[in-house]
Amino acid sequence: MITATRICGCIAACVVALSGAASAGPDVPAAEALLRRVIPERAGEFAVEGVPAEEGLDVFEIEGADGRVTLRGSSGVAVGMALREYLARWCNASLSLWGSQLDLPRPLPEVSPKVRVVVPFRDRYAFNYCCFSYSMAWWDWPEWERAIDWLALQGINMPLAVTGQEAIWQAVYRNMGLSDDELDAFFVGPAYLPFGWMGCIDGWGGPLSDHWIDRHRELQRRIVARERELGMRPALQGFTGHVPRALMQHFPEATFQQLPSWCNFPPTVFVDPRDPLFQRIGKAFIDEQTRQFGTDHLYAADTFIEMPPPSNEPAFLDAMGKAVHGAMTAADPEAVWVMQGWIFFNAAHFWQPPQTAALLGSVPHGRMLVLDLFCESNPVWDKTEAFHGHDWCWSIVQSFGDQTSLHGGLAQIAQGLVGAVNDRRHGNLRGTGFLMEGFGHSPAVYDLMADLMVRPVELSLPDWIRAYARRRYGQSVPAAEDAWKVLLDTVYNAPRQSRSLVCSRPVLAPAKSRENSPDSSVRREIDAAWRMLLDAREALRGKDAYEYDVVNVARQAIASRAHEPYHRLAAAYAAGNAAGVAEAGAELLGLVSDLDTLVATRREFLLGTWTASARRWANNAEEAARYEWNARNQITLWGPPDGVLADYAAKQWAGLLRDFYRGRWELFVQRVQESLAGDTPWDHEAWNAEIRAWEDAWTRKTDAYPTAPEGDSIEIALRLLEKYGGR
């Protein structure tokens, strides 16, 4: 158990001079290879050694003199944490997925006396299921390799690893007599796989070809092999009860449950947990998965994640929990059920104390790990008696739908995690985690979490953010540090993402006044941060991390203005002012075009990368078209034209801004002008039907988009600051 006393003891002993540690722990060649990938030109100046873990907790040490640094760890991840610590605290450097800065001093700074850190959290988890859709749907090995290295430096030792599981289901269900046509109706398309894994939908976006299934089976083998050689324990899939509807015909004697519709999709089917078929399928799945991918005895299963169970009777929920865990232990007696605690927040009306106690009480302590995944905003550990004594992780979502938004809630994270550690009610708090639906666009959030994973103690965020700016850019530049202090007080004081009107389906209605846009005082502060960052350009121009931040802050500042011309357009329409409609409409369309030009300068904001990555997985033209449709549909309609999830995964990406968002706003302005010119009332139903058909047609296009950035980020940001910064 992590207690306040244990944490304080660890922190007090974190920085001490020791000697004579025995060699143990990591796969040293794997840890050395990690250094060669991260800092290839300087890796030869580092040595890697092993040290034993301490009471089951990771340990790392740093020691250096005469231009050579030794990193010791109890695992490859611990060595990665040592490297991150050294880069940040001694070299003012940082590795990020959103612009890195790895210009290390020569010679390397010495570290004496030796630093030793006992990492206070046993489990450090990564990935919401949804991340495999919104960020990783089209990843191949190069993207995975880069991300696994980043995870290692952040300290993650328990990543969700569910790629390629369709190969396992295919083998299990073929053995049970299902045909390929029946499986085609079950498997969802590549952009929606997590929602099939979680039992929300069947068939949407499919089918999956054998070519896709076979390649992803091989990709998963590489993923888990690399994670394990670094000392990670991947959490694989467990059986939730969700099955192909066709199974009802193959096993007519079995009992099945039909769940309520999820987001207006057709209901899915579950085997009743009390039916023997449940354990038969669950055991067969884990047996086959273990044969193909091995096991670390961790199995993720989120039964009824966003659909209420068919019964709220505690006896049923107890049986359900016993069945899910029983199917795991039937194949693996050491099985630990890893469950997202999202259900207790998302359906709090259903999960009252008797229901919660029944589910959580169905599994022995030590055999369940609960992920409290939205702790930066809505923790549930303190509403569920710390999950009734089960091990749990304090985690953050950070990004829903991987929407493009600069936000973070740094104060809520720092105060929340430290507060939980020091709260006597925290029960078996064992770890922390990144439970992101998508990686998002705010590297500062991950940096803070990585620091807190090592030292969960109170800190001065103003001091922390200035230190972050120094290592982000490799030097102290007052204007840049001042910009980050402004961002700390504005966008990084909000745990939830902000949506721009740019990415909302146009409507002519007062409801749009409720768009989540910053008020004018906050917007002026973001403008000030934009200006301060550009004031640092002489010192920082050319640094990848700096140029990413300039674009991201400028993007946020411009996108937050979209509601202003929209409101003027709506007011002009209500007043019968045709010239006012035309002027406001032109301003709105120009703003979207400017956003497209700005973000086109950065690889992180390119539609072309997304669509090209989708097509590269195809084996023929038909498959390529289907995968590109998956990619386009997910980030726009997210389902059929009349669905309820449109724009949930909205992205401010070059190409998407120009063709999709600007295109539908342009059509909207045109129809508003026609309504005014013809003196005909605005027809909401006709507009909704037209724009949904237009969106659906766009998802079926196959235009190619640039896959490399275009333009000078700094010059374009300067020009747009002159245009927008004074108003």
C-alpha positions, -999 to 999 in steps of 0.1 A, spaced: 0 0 0 12 35 -7 7 56 24 17 92 32 44 78 55 57 54 28 58 82 2 75 106 26 101 80 34 108 73 -2 111 110 -10 134 116 19 157 88 7 154 97 -30 186 117 -32 214 99 -12 249 88 -18 253 51 -19 279 26 -32 283 -10 -40 249 -18 -55 246 -53 -68 241 -57 -106 205 -68 -112 173 -58 -129 171 -48 -165 179 -63 -198 210 -42 -202 214 -46 -240 177 -35 -243 183 -5 -221 214 4 -240 195 2 -273 169 26 -258 196 52 -253 209 47 -288 174 53 -302 168 84 -280 202 101 -281 220 83 -309 249 108 -311 256 109 -274 247 74 -262 284 63 -261 289 87 -233 266 68 -210 269 34 -193 240 12 -182 240 -10 -152 214 -29 -131 204 -25 -95 178 -45 -75 143 -34 -70 134 -23 -35 103 -40 -19 88 -45 -54 94 -9 -64 115 3 -93 148 19 -84 171 41 -105 205 58 -99 225 84 -117 262 90 -113 287 108 -135 321 124 -137 347 133 -164 321 135 -191 307 100 -186 274 92 -169 262 59 -155 225 51 -154 214 22 -132 179 8 -130 159 -22 -117 143 -24 -152 146 -9 -186 119 15 -177 138 25 -146 168 32 -168 145 53 -190 134 72 -160 170 78 -150 177 91 -185 147 115 -184 158 127 -150 193 134 -161 182 151 -194 158 173 -175 176 183 -144 212 184 -155 210 190 -193 180 213 -197 167 188 -224 135 169 -230 122 142 -252 86 147 -264 62 134 -291 54 171 -298 88 186 -305 120 175 -287 150 194 -275 180 172 -271 210 196 -274 231 182 -246 261 201 -231 296 190 -239 310 175 -218 281 159 -200 275 175 -165 287 155 -136 264 140 -109 280 137 -75 271 124 -51 252 97 -67 214 101 -70 192 72 -60 154 72 -65 129 46 -53 99 51 -75 69 52 -50 43 38 -74 44 1 -83 21 4 -114 23 32 -140 -3 26 -166 -9 39 -201 -37 40 -226 -75 42 -227 -90 18 -252 -101 48 -272 -65 59 -278 -61 28 -302 -88 46 -323 -82 83 -320 -44 84 -321 -31 49 -330 -56 34 -355 -31 34 -383 3 30 -365 29 6 -378 61 -4 -361 80 30 -365 53 49 -346 50 22 -320 87 20 -314 89 58 -309 60 58 -285 73 28 -265 106 47 -260 87 78 -249 66 57 -225 98 42 -210 112 77 -203 79 87 -187 81 57 -164 52 37 -178 56 0 -169 20 -12 -176 8 -3 -210 -25 -16 -224 -16 -38 -254 -46 -49 -274 -34 -45 -310 -40 -76 -331 -66 -93 -310 -89 -99 -340 -66 -127 -349 -73 -143 -315 -111 -139 -319 -109 -152 -354 -92 -184 -343 -116 -189 -313 -148 -183 -332 -137 -203 -363 -131 -232 -339 -167 -227 -325 -181 -231 -360 -187 -194 -371 -182 -186 -407 -161 -158 -421 -193 -140 -432 -205 -142 -396 -173 -127 -384 -174 -100 -410 -207 -89 -395 -190 -88 -361 -156 -71 -366 -157 -33 -368 -135 -13 -391 -99 -3 -382 -108 32 -370 -134 18 -346 -118 -13 -332 -118 -2 -295 -156 2 -296 -160 -33 -308 -136 -46 -281 -156 -28 -255 -189 -42 -268 -204 -9 -280 -209 -18 -317 -207 -46 -342 -197 -44 -379 -195 -6 -383 -167 2 -408 -159 -34 -415 -151 -59 -426 -115 -66 -417 -94 -85 -443 -72 -114 -434 -44 -92 -446 -52 -66 -419 -56 -93 -392 -24 -111 -400 -2 -80 -402 -16 -67 -369 -10 -100 -352 27 -97 -362 27 -60 -351 14 -70 -317 41 -96 -313 67 -68 -318 49 -44 -295 48 -68 -265 83 -81 -271 97 -46 -270 76 -37 -240 87 -68 -221 124 -64 -229 122 -29 -213 106 -44 -182 70 -34 -189 41 -57 -181 16 -53 -210 -21 -56 -201 -38 -78 -227 -74 -83 -235 -98 -103 -213 -133 -116 -223 -161 -91 -215 -190 -113 -227 -196 -95 -260 -201 -120 -288 -211 -121 -324 -249 -122 -328 -246 -152 -350 -234 -172 -319 -271 -173 -308 -279 -196 -337 -249 -218 -331 -257 -222 -294 -295 -219 -291 -295 -235 -256 -273 -207 -242 -286 -176 -225 -278 -143 -241 -285 -107 -231 -292 -78 -255 -278 -46 -243 -293 -11 -248 -282 8 -278 -249 27 -275 -251 62 -291 -280 50 -314 -260 21 -329 -278 -13 -331 -277 -31 -297 -250 -57 -292 -253 -92 -277 -236 -106 -245 -234 -141 -232 -252 -142 -198 -223 -144 -173 -241 -172 -155 -242 -194 -186 -214 -220 -189 -207 -207 -224 -192 -175 -209 -164 -193 -193 -159 -216 -222 -153 -186 -246 -133 -166 -221 -109 -195 -213 -105 -203 -250 -97 -167 -258 -70 -163 -231 -55 -197 -240 -52 -187 -276 -40 -152 -268 -13 -166 -244 -2 -190 -271 3 -162 -296 13 -132 -274 24 -146 -241 11 -132 -208 20 -110 -179 -12 -121 -161 -29 -87 -166 -62 -87 -185 -82 -56 -194 -120 -61 -195 -146 -34 -193 -180 -51 -194 -209 -26 -199 -184 3 -202 -211 28 -213 -242 6 -214 -260 -2 -182 -261 -40 -174 -295 -57 -180 -301 -60 -143 -292 -39 -112 -297 -68 -89 -266 -72 -67 -267 -110 -72 -265 -105 -110 -236 -81 -107 -218 -104 -83 -222 -133 -108 -211 -110 -136 -179 -101 -118 -172 -137 -108 -177 -148 -144 -154 -122 -159 -126 -130 -135 -134 -167 -135 -130 -169 -173 -95 -153 -168 -85 -176 -140 -98 -207 -158 -69 -201 -183 -45 -183 -160 -47 -189 -122 -25 -158 -117 -49 -135 -136 -55 -99 -125 -85 -81 -139 -77 -46 -150 -109 -25 -151 -115 11 -160 -134 29 -132 -152 50 -158 -184 31 -152 -188 46 -117 -186 81 -131 -203 77 -165 -233 58 -150 -233 70 -114 -271 67 -113 -268 30 -119 -238 22 -98 -252 30 -64 -234 16 -33 -251 -18 -34 -243 -23 -71 -208 -10 -67 -201 -33 -37 -216 -63 -55 -193 -59 -85 -161 -50 -66 -168 -76 -40 -170 -104 -65 -132 -105 -70 -106 -113 -44 -83 -85 -33 -50 -87 -52 -69 -99 -83 -83 -66 -96 -66 -33 -105 -91 -4 -110 -81 26 -131 -96 58 -118 -91 75 -151 -106 110 -148 -90 122 -116 -79 156 -129 -116 165 -130 -139 138 -115 -122 112 -93 -143 84 -81 -120 66 -56 -133 88 -28 -169 79 -37 -164 41 -38 -146 35 -6 -113 35 -26 -128 7 -48 -136 -14 -17 -100 -23 -10 -88 -32 -45 -55 -20 -59 -61 12 -80 -43 38 -100 -48 76 -99 -50 85 -136 -58 113 -160 -78 112 -193 -63 145 -206 -79 142 -241 -113 131 -252 -116 121 -288 -81 135 -293 -97 168 -301 -72 196 -309 -71 217 -277 -45 234 -256 -55 226 -220 -43 206 -190 -55 214 -155 -20 213 -141 -30 226 -107 -58 200 -104 -33 172 -113 -6 183 -89 -31 189 -60 -52 158 -68 -25 132 -69 -6 146 -39 -39 149 -20 -48 113 -28 -14 101 -16 -17 119 17 -54 110 23 -58 83 48 -88 70 29 -69 62 -2 -68 24 4 -46 4 -19 -34 32 -41 -7 14 -61 -1 36 -91 -7 64 -116 -15 65 -152 -22 82 -185 -57 70 -196 -59 93 -226 -84 88 -253 -58 104 -276 -23 117 -271 -36 153 -273 -14 183 -280 -2 194 -245 32 179 -237 34 199 -204 7 177 -189 27 145 -194 59 161 -182 42 171 -149 27 136 -144 61 120 -151 76 143 -124 49 134 -99 53 97 -106 88 101 -92 81 126 -64 44 130 -55 50 160 -32 36 195 -32 54 218 -56 53 254 -67 37 253 -102 50 288 -112 86 276 -104 78 242 -121 65 258 -153 95 281 -157 119 251 -153 98 233 -178 102 261 -203 140 261 -198 143 224 -205 117 225 -233 139 251 -251 173 242 -237 180 277 -223 166 304 -201 148 330 -222 127 353 -200 101 361 -226 94 324 -232 93 317 -195 68 346 -190 47 331 -218 45 298 -200 35 315 -168 6 331 -186 -4 297 -201 -2 282 -166 -28 307 -154 -51 303 -185 -53 272 -207 -34 251 -182 -58 259 -155 -86 240 -173 -88 202 -170 -113 199 -198 -106 207 -234 -120 237 -252 -138 233 -284 -137 259 -312 -168 268 -332 -147 261 -362 -151 224 -357 -188 225 -349 -215 217 -374 -230 251 -384 -265 259 -371 -284 292 -370 -295 291 -334 -289 309 -302 -275 277 -287 -242 285 -304 -237 313 -278 -230 285 -253 -199 273 -272 -170 268 -249 -149 297 -259 -127 318 -236 -140 352 -225 -123 383 -239 -100 387 -209 -87 351 -212 -83 355 -249 -62 386 -244 -39 367 -221 -35 339 -246 -26 366 -272 0 379 -248 15 345 -244 16 342 -282 34 375 -285 58 367 -257 68 334 -274 74 353 -306 95 378 -287 119 349 -280 123 340 -316 158 354 -321 171 330 -294 149 300 -301 141 300 -339 148 266 -354 142 247 -322 116 220 -329 99 222 -296 97 260 -297 82 261 -331 56 235 -322 46 256 -292 44 288 -312 20 272 -337 0 255 -310 -5 287 -290 -13 307 -321 -37 281 -333 -56 282 -299 -57 320 -300 -71 322 -335 -95 292 -331 -110 308 -300 -121 338 -320 -145 320 -344 -176 326 -323 -173 364 -328 -179 366 -366 -205 338 -362 -225 359 -337 -222 390 -359 -235 369 -388 -264 356 -368 -273 391 -356 -270 405 -391 -294 378 -404 -319 386 -376 -317 423 -386 -321 416 -423 -286 431 -429 -273 413 -461 -241 433 -461 -234 424 -425 -240 387 -432 -215 388 -461 -189 407 -441 -191 384 -410 -192 353 -432 -161 363 -451 -143 370 -418 -152 336 -405 -141 318 -437 -109 338 -437 -102 327 -401 -105 291 -410 -82 295 -440 -56 312 -418 -58 284 -393 -51 259 -421 -21 278 -434 -7 280 -398 -10 244 -388 2 232 -422 37 242 -411 38 213 -385 37 176 -391 15 171 -360 -14 188 -376 -16 172 -411 -47 154 -424 -25 138 -451 -6 118 -426 -38 103 -412 -53 93 -446 -21 81 -461 -14 60 -430 -48 44 -434 -43 36 -470 -9 20 -465 -25 -9 -446 -45 -19 -476 -39 -49 -499 -60 -36 -528 -78 -6 -541 -112 -16 -525 -95 -21 -491 -77 13 -495 -109 31 -501 -126 14 -471 -98 23 -448 -96 59 -460 -134 62 -454 -128 48 -419 -102 75 -413 -124 103 -427 -156 92 -410 -141 88 -376 -128 124 -374 -161 139 -388 -194 121 -387 -183 93 -364 -210 70 -377 -240 74 -400 -251 109 -412 -279 110 -386 -256 98 -357 -251 116 -324 -213 115 -323 -205 140 -352 -174 160 -345 -166 141 -313 -131 134 -327 -127 168 -343 -92 178 -354 -78 212 -364 -56 197 -391 -44 212 -423 -65 199 -452 -94 191 -429 -97 228 -420 -95 239 -456 -118 213 -472 -142 200 -445 -147 228 -419 -143 257 -443 -164 239 -469 -194 234 -446 -191 269 -432 -190 282 -467 -221 263 -476 -238 276 -445 -230 312 -453 -243 307 -488 -276 292 -475 -280 320 -450 -276 346 -477 -301 328 -499 -326 327 -471 -322 365 -465 -323 373 -502 -354 352 -508 -371 365 -477 -377 328 -466 -375 316 -431 -344 295 -422 -354 258 -425 -335 240 -398 -346 205 -409 -337 211 -446 -303 225 -436 -296 195 -413 -304 171 -440 -283 189 -466 -252 193 -444 -253 157 -432 -254 145 -468 -226 169 -477 -205 156 -448 -212 120 -458 -201 127 -494 -168 142 -481 -160 111 -461 -162 91 -494 -137 112 -512 -101 101 -518 -82 133 -525 -46 132 -514 -33 157 -489 3 167 -481 22 145 -457 50 170 -451 48 204 -435 48 235 -457 57 271 -448 77 289 -421 60 285 -387 75 316 -372 69 340 -401 33 328 -405 26 331 -368 41 367 -369 19 377 -398 -12 363 -381 -4 379 -348 -4 413 -366 -37 404 -381 -55 390 -350 -34 400 -320 -49 435 -317 -85 426 -317 
